């Protein structure tokens, strides 16, 4: 078992209003290694568009986890990956219970290998294995699909 921690901190600025439409959503995420992420709510919910919002973070974390799992599998199979670029998309909508949630995450990875030894079937199997073994995807209720790009 592995345990992770973070600090999420928000403070009402002196003299700031605390009404639903106007209270500031900006806050910080601090991780164990000291990294600090400037975060906010989604702009759809009165947040700051120039900061990371939790929905984007979940989508990015899903992509990152899939990528790292994929790279590990490829390395174990002695398939040399030169680059991996993904532009994941996520959808926030009402779920089956009528609550807002991330309902879908679609990954669009483009992988470049060193050499021509990886055909479409091998690539498909690598992505399927990465998806099956991705900790984040295994934790989500949302549908997660992989649509590799060429």
WOCORFEN-V274155 format. One record per pair of residues at least 12 apart in sequence whose C-alpha atoms are under 6 Angstrom apart, sorted by the first residue. I is the first residue (numbers start at 0). J is the second residue. Records with the same first field share a line. If there is no record, write none. Layout:
BEGIN
I: J + J
END
This chain:
BEGIN
5: 29 + 30
6: 28 + 29
7: 27 + 28
8: 26 + 27
9: 26
24: 39 + 40 + 46
25: 38 + 39
26: 38 + 39
37: 50
38: 50 + 51 + 52
39: 52
40: 52
61: 135 + 136
64: 133
65: 129 + 133
68: 129
69: 129
79: 112 + 113
80: 111 + 112
81: 111 + 112
82: 110 + 111
83: 109 + 110
84: 108 + 109
85: 107 + 108
86: 107
87: 105 + 106 + 107
88: 104 + 105
89: 103 + 104
90: 102 + 103
101: 141
102: 141
103: 141 + 142 + 143
104: 143
105: 143 + 144 + 145
106: 145
107: 146 + 147
108: 147 + 148
109: 147 + 148
END
